[in-house]
Amino acid sequence: MKKKLLSVGVALVIGGTVVPAWALFETDRALSEKASVSMVEAIKTAVQARPGKPVEVNMGKDDGRVVYKIEIIDGKHTHKVYVDAMTGQVHEIK
């Protein structure tokens, strides 16, 4: 009887502390609602900062900010340009 209660108690403790992966991230809709800069504007800004061909755009968070991550191919190199979705300013280039 004690073993059953112990195993039920352990299961409740473990089950109560596990957070579903989807709860750790904001949805694209939630992120886009926070953006005041369109994706097209962000791409234009990124290409001005790092000339090349934009090939991929994602929206996410970086340093607590909502940003567009634009991947730009420049010859043989791929660059990631992060544009703040609220201000339209380049946040970082990698």
C-alpha positions in Angstrom: 0.0 0.0 0.0 2.9 2.4 0.9 4.6 1.6 -2.5 1.4 2.5 -4.4 1.0 5.8 -2.5 4.6 6.6 -3.0 4.5 5.9 -6.8 1.3 8.0 -7.1 2.9 10.8 -5.1 6.0 10.7 -7.3 3.9 10.7 -10.5 2.0 13.8 -9.3 5.1 15.7 -8.4 6.8 14.9 -11.7 3.6 15.5 -13.7 3.0 18.8 -11.9 6.5 20.2 -12.7 6.7 19.3 -16.4 5.7 22.1 -18.7 4.6 21.4 -22.2 7.1 22.6 -24.9 4.4 24.7 -26.6 3.9 26.7 -23.5 7.5 27.9 -23.5 7.1 29.8 -26.8 4.9 32.5 -28.1 2.9 31.8 -31.2 3.6 33.5 -34.5 0.2 35.3 -34.1 1.2 36.6 -30.7 4.5 37.8 -32.0 3.1 39.4 -35.1 0.5 41.3 -33.0 3.4 43.0 -31.2 5.1 44.1 -34.4 4.6 47.6 -35.8 7.0 47.0 -38.7 5.9 44.7 -41.6 8.0 41.8 -42.8 8.6 43.6 -46.2 9.9 46.7 -44.4 12.2 44.5 -42.2 13.6 42.8 -45.3 14.3 46.1 -47.0 16.1 47.3 -43.8 18.2 44.1 -43.6 19.2 44.3 -47.3 20.3 47.9 -46.8 22.4 46.9 -43.8 23.9 43.8 -45.4 23.5 43.8 -49.3 22.7 40.4 -50.8 19.8 38.1 -51.5 17.3 37.5 -48.7 16.4 33.8 -48.6 14.6 33.2 -45.3 12.7 35.2 -42.7 11.6 34.1 -39.2 10.0 36.0 -36.4 11.1 35.4 -32.8 12.5 36.9 -29.7 16.1 38.0 -29.1 17.2 39.8 -25.8 13.5 40.1 -24.9 12.6 41.9 -28.2 10.4 40.7 -31.0 12.7 40.6 -34.0 12.7 39.4 -37.6 15.7 37.2 -38.4 16.5 37.6 -42.1 19.1 35.3 -43.7 20.9 37.0 -46.5 23.2 35.3 -49.0 26.2 37.4 -50.1 28.2 35.4 -52.6 29.5 32.5 -50.6 28.5 33.7 -47.1 25.2 33.6 -45.2 24.5 36.5 -42.8 21.7 36.7 -40.3 20.3 40.2 -39.8 18.1 40.8 -36.8 15.6 43.7 -37.3 13.6 45.0 -34.3 9.9 44.4 -35.1 8.8 47.5 -33.1 11.4 50.1 -34.2 12.5 48.8 -37.6 16.2 49.2 -36.5 18.9 46.7 -37.1 19.4 44.9 -33.8 22.3 42.7 -34.7 24.2 41.2 -37.7 25.8 37.8 -37.5 
